[in-house]
Every structure is written in C-alpha cells, then in structure tokens.
Amino acid sequence: MFLRIFLTVLFLLIMVGVGVYSRKQANSVDGFVLGGRSVGGWLTAFAYGTSYFSAVVFIGYAGQFGWKYGMSATWIGIGNAVIGSLLAWWILGRRTKVMTQYIGSRTMPDFFGIRYGSQRLRVVASVIAFVFLIPYTAGVYKGISTLFEMGFGIPYIYCAVTMAFLTAVYVILGGYKATAINDFIQGCIMIFGIVLVIVAVINSQGGLTEAVGKLAAMPSDADPAVNGKFADLWGPDPWNLLGVVILTSLGTWGLPQMVGKFYSIKDEAAVRRGTVISTVFAFLVAGGCYFLGGFGRLFDSPAIYAADGKIAFDSIIPSMLVTLDDAIIGLVVLLVLAASMSTLAGLVLTSSSTMTLDLIYRDKRASEAEVQSGEIDDSVRGNIERRKVIVMRVLIVFFIAISLLIALNPPTFIAQLMGISWGALAGAFLAPFLLGLYWRGVTPAAVWASFIWGVGITVVNMLTNNAIANPINCGAIAMVGGFPVVFLVSLFTKKLSQAHLDRIFLCYKQK
C-alpha cells in the first residue's frame, strides 16, 4: 500500500508541477487553448493518444467487450489504431491544420461558423459540444474511481472529487501546453504499464497457450453447446463487434477534443511524424487493453456481479487486477490515472474554450479584427485576451462540477455513457467537418441537417430506452449516416457564394 500511495502522490505532484511550469505560456487565448499553434509531432501524437484512451477504454470498454467477444475484442484496438489514428491523421491532420490556421479558427464550432458563414451554426455547435461532452467526462470519472476504490479501499466519492480537483489545477494553471507535456509523460506510463500488466495477467493463468486453451473450452452465451467462440478470430458476435469498431474508431474524427489536436500542431513535418507515432501508440495501448479484456472470463468471481445478479461490466478489469502483485497494482493505478487525467484535461479545456470563444465572446469578432490590424493598442489587446482566459478558467471549474455530479450517480455503464456522447457529437460533426475540408459543395442547410440527425437519433434512442439500437450501435449508425445526409441535402439546397469558397480554399494553394 505504501508503494501504491508513493507512486500516485509522486505522479500527481509532477502533473501539478508541469502546470506551474507552463503557466507563463497560458496568458493569451492561443497560448491557453492551442499552445501557440507550435506544438511538435511527439507531443501532439501523445496528446491525441492519451485523450483517445482513458479509463473509459481500459476499465469500461475492455471489460465489457472483452467479456462479450473474448479475444476477438482485440479487433477493436486494431481498428482504433488503423482507422482512429492512422487514417485520421492522414486524412484530417494536414488539411485541418492548414485551413483552421488560415481562417483563424480556434475550435470546431468556430470552424463551422467561418467555413459555412453562419454564426448560428457556431452557437448551436458549441451548445452540442458542451452538453454531450459531459456524459463522456462522467464516464471517465466513474472508470478511474472504480479502480481506486478497489485498489486503495478509498470510497468512490473521494476518488472522483480528488481527481476532479487535481485535473482542474493543472489545466487552469498551464492550459494546453501543460496538458500536452503531461500527456507525453502519461503516455510513456501507459505504454510501459499495459505491456507489464498483460504479461502479469497472462502468466497468472499459466501462460498464453494455457489462457487461450481455457477460453476455448468455455461455452458460448448464445449457444451453451458450442465451445471455442471466445478464442475464435471473429468471436461469438462479429456484427455487433463491427459496431463497436466503427463507434470507437471513426468517432474520433468528429470529436472536438480530438480534432483540436491538429489545430495546435507546429507544421507539416510534425504532422508526418505524429501520424507514425500516434498509430504505434494506439496499437500498443488500445490493442493491449482489448487483448487483456478478452481474458476477463478467466477471472469470474462474485465481485463482478451486481446485486440483481447481472454482470457489472465496469468491475471486470479491476477484479482481474486486484489478484496481482502489489507493485503491479500500483503501476496499474498509475496507468489508468495517467490515461484518465489526460482525457479529462482535454475534455474540460475543449468545453471551456468552446463556451468562451463561441458563445460568450461570439459577437466580438470585429474587436478582434481591430486588435489584429493594430487599431487597438497593446494594453487593450492584452486586457481582451486576459478576460477570455479568465472566463475559460472559470468555465473549467463549472464543467468539472457538472460532470462530477453525474459521475457520483451515473445512469448506466461506462460504455453506454461513451456511446451516447460519441454518437451525438460525431454523428452531428463528423460529416460536415470532414467533407468541409475537401468539398466545396457542402451547404449550411446540410450542416444543420447533420446536427439534427446526429443529436436527434441519439436522443430519441435514449428516450425510447434504446428502441433503435443499443447505444453503441446507435452511435455507429449516427456517424455513418451523417455522410449521406450531408451529401443529399447539399445537392438540393442553396450553395455558398463562389467568392466565399475561393477565400476559404485559397489556404491549400499557399506554402
């Protein structure tokens, strides 16, 4: 216990120390939100990866889908690496960096407002982002607090409140730069930790061959007379597995806190480096998490069952880990803590900057233009910047408080919280954002239609007790369905002016 406490306290002190170190670079809006748009490939790649994979993945998704699909759950991690990292960086990375910097966009809602010439789109997008990032944040709190409760014996409520406070401290102090540096440190811990944990868990079952043999001997849930499905390449339910792959892989393309990493990267060389680094990171961390979760059924115990006799999916991974050596448990706590705090930092920074820049200060673009043109002196310029940063810091506290209240009384499992959040956000934003980087033909009406589609199908499904599909598959449907919605509506609605489009797409002709 002493070792666990020592490692955890040391880690938390380092995180706060980085926030103090980075505070001088967080006095302006660009510095606080985007790190001055000069963050290198390594830091951006680790920031992307650690924001991607948190306690939601390690505790919630790896446990639930490893139990349902066995070793075939590893395909989710592979999809995360290939689709969610490699293709995301390759297709979105450079174009996002170039266009958003050229048009002066700092957030995803800001992009919609400028790219499609509509401040109403900007405002509605910011509201959608703020509202639906909350359940995701609550899921992260729940995941990390569940592990702390089992590993340290500390009540859930104290864990959640402590993590919320410490995350707020270092984000408020250092902004995006502190987050990026901490993400790099946290990413290194995650890589080392997941490899060591997998080895320890497999060895506890007599080695890989023995563990796979035990899985192969287990009967399928759907047909108890059939054995071997949990050790099969495609698993017992490949179609629902595909839905999980789509949600968790394609979803990152439309999430404000993920796409925002491309806004801040330094240059095209950094994009190329980041593509490789991020993909390798995802293979190791995501692939490792789901591979580990695939052996969850070998650790069946009373601890994973709720009072009503149903499987408590969020307790599967913690019940696997508490049987390990104390030093390994300490490392696991650090692994999940690192993954979760980095994700929380990205979420709260995205939410506060969106509310500040796209709602509270949305009518001050004329003032900003005057500032940039030199019509306002340096003292006034500094005051405007400082006010915005102060507001963002206040909203960080507000956002953390709301998500914490939900986390203290979560309505469902972690995986379902994430499905609701990702389905609504990526269902609304993915198609108009991606197509808007490449295709001149996207219309403002098509963007509105995508917002209505993504949020509408998610909310209707939630209010009708998953009448359309389970939250995971519904999220996947929302994301994929956004593309035909945007395309078809764009064909029959009023186009943007040619002059406006020429101004926007001029960015790709410049060096």
Order of alpha helices (4+ residues) and beta strands (2+ residues): alpha-alpha-alpha-alpha-alpha-alpha-alpha-alpha-alpha-alpha-alpha-alpha-alpha-alpha-alpha-alpha-alpha-alpha-alpha-alpha-alpha
